[in-house]
Amino acid sequence: MSVIYERVALIGLGLIAGSMARAMRRGGLAKEIVGTSRSAETRETARDIGFCDRVVDTAEDAVIEADLVVLAVPVGAMGGVARRIGPNLMRSATVTDVGSVKRHVIEQVRPFIPQHVHFIPGHPLAGTEQSGPRSGFASLFENRWCLLIPDEGTDPDALRRLRSLWEAMGANVDEMEADHHDLVLAVTSHAPHLIAYTMVGVADDLKRVTDTEVVNYSAAGFRDFTRIAASDPTMWRDVFLANRGATLEVLGRFTEELFALQRAIRTGDGDRLFDYFKRTRAIRRGIIEAGQDTKAPDFGRVDAV
Amino acid sequence: MSVIYERVALIGLGLIAGSMARAMRRGGLAKEIVGTSRSAETRETARDIGFCDRVVDTAEDAVIEADLVVLAVPVGAMGGVARRIGPNLMRSATVTDVGSVKRHVIEQVRPFIPQHVHFIPGHPLAGTEQSGPRSGFASLFENRWCLLIPDEGTDPDALRRLRSLWEAMGANVDEMEADHHDLVLAVTSHAPHLIAYTMVGVADDLKRVTDTEVVNYSAAGFRDFTRIAASDPTMWRDVFLANRGATLEVLGRFTEELFALQRAIRTGDGDRLFDYFKRTRAIRRGIIEAGQDTKAPDFGRVDAV
């Protein structure tokens, strides 16, 4: 319980910012939390819930005298926010972001950050399919990873301080280079999301199968895809456009592989299918051992019955 | 609590048969449950756990004087089992199965079922990524759907009796035509499984991303794919080979759609992406309202933190 920042400005009040506010308050990590959102409705909701000390109307106002500014808006909106807040940033403040793509955000934001301000991009690998100011909760980051993207010019003290904030919110922190981050996330998150969206769209389109059938008989596999495909459309549109190169590269590998398996099905090559399916089990085991998921069957839905 | 069958023979002692045994015992639905498995090790485990009244060494022996015989082996093994048990089936017994594909199973099994025996294929849409005799539990079928596949020659009394067994185990029962079943399941289960297997395989293959990175940073999307891809490889190999036509048709639609979205990413067509992603949310809502999943964010993993 020790204050790490005097005044934290949260730009954007969705799942991530709302969870940060709750986690910082729980840990007494910020003396004051100021929040803002482009949407008047979101600001009103945030005021009602009260997870910020103050909700102000503009990003320009929110950052005044803040020693930490968190950009928590969709990736495509980061540059515009940076342009507006740049002139108001306090000397020696740290600006970070929580976007799912890093190279694009750096390119869009860096030009507007004054010399006397630290810019350290970040990405907490945590979330649910829910969005909006009501969706946050204090434990979202516990035992999840947060990736920070320093470069050769990054101030070590500013980096240490930001790292300690994430650790105090329960996260494991790692550092990564921006392009590598974008490739890793294309594999572990962006391509899987596009694939899930696509499969759910196909099911919706297939006229010979009714929506009721899709809904009722979705017990296995598809049901998990629909959860992924329920995520915030604006956020994901921006992610795919901003991480175009890596996403298309991974999708290219994916379709190549999928065609090979389709061919194995068509030609009845059972051995090839079996070997492929057997190999993927090991990865699942690794994820469970790393504490990034539950060992409970069916995500623990079973215990809930 | 009323006996529906005198003696139930379970051929195969994996997740589904093990759960049926436990559910039937809990409800007092069968006077005696006889089980068998091809594997001596599985039979030994089942004897240790004791979820059957008797475990016998062969399918031929298991079906003797059974009034219900449940084929709960991988889809590719159904025909061989039917050939062996056919001569030993009791007059007026009912044979059913729990395979994920119906047309292929009917073609493989029906020739070996004597005239005086009822054959009513079935498919409980329930399961987890776990397999083997230790993985079953009595509540697996509660509020899940079980599809039965009668035809014009099906005896109404035998059908009613089988339906009442599934209902007594907690399932909702519906009837469906075999080919339509195979198409519906290709959409809601088979294609999603192949896609998940493929994506996990691609992640494992991509040399520039380490396995540790895949494992640690799998918080969103990919983690759900690995659960699906942890399912039993033998079972799934057989499903794809047995439901070749419908699976390839759905995968064809899927790749067509995926190419269109890839193109939208490449050309920067954000509106197209946004509209697509927005549409898929409605399906998710339907599944939650139909009681086929939890409304809790992140499958309720959140509450477990």
Interface residues (C-beta under 8 A of the other chain):
Chain A: G76 L125 A126 G127 T128 E129 Q130 S135 F137 S139 L140 E142 N143 R144 W145 L147 D174 H180 L183 V184 L185 V187 T188 S189 H190 A191 P192 H193 L194 I195 A196 Y197 T198 M199 V200 G201 V202 A203 D204 D205 L206 R208 V209 D211 E213 V214 V215 N216 Y217 S218 A219 A220 G221 F222 R223 D224 F225 T226 R227 I228 A229 A230 S231 P233 T234 W236 R237 D238 F240 L241 R244 T247 L248 V250 L251 R253 F254 T255 E257 L258 F259 L261 Q262 I265 R266 G268 G270 L273 F274 Y276 F277 K278 R279 T280 R281 I283 R284 R285 G286 I287 E289 A290 Q292 D293 T294 P297 D298 F299 G300 R301 V302 A304 V305
Chain B: G76 L125 A126 G127 T128 E129 Q130 S135 F137 S139 L140 E142 N143 R144 W145 L147 D174 H180 L183 V184 L185 V187 T188 S189 H190 A191 P192 H193 L194 I195 A196 Y197 T198 M199 V200 G201 V202 A203 D204 D205 L206 R208 V209 D211 E213 V214 V215 N216 Y217 S218 A219 A220 G221 F222 R223 D224 F225 T226 R227 I228 A229 A230 S231 P233 T234 W236 R237 D238 F240 L241 R244 T247 L248 V250 L251 R253 F254 T255 E257 L258 F259 L261 Q262 I265 R266 G268 G270 L273 F274 Y276 F277 K278 R279 T280 R281 I283 R284 R285 G286 I287 E289 A290 Q292 D293 T294 P297 D298 F299 G300 R301 V302 A304 V305
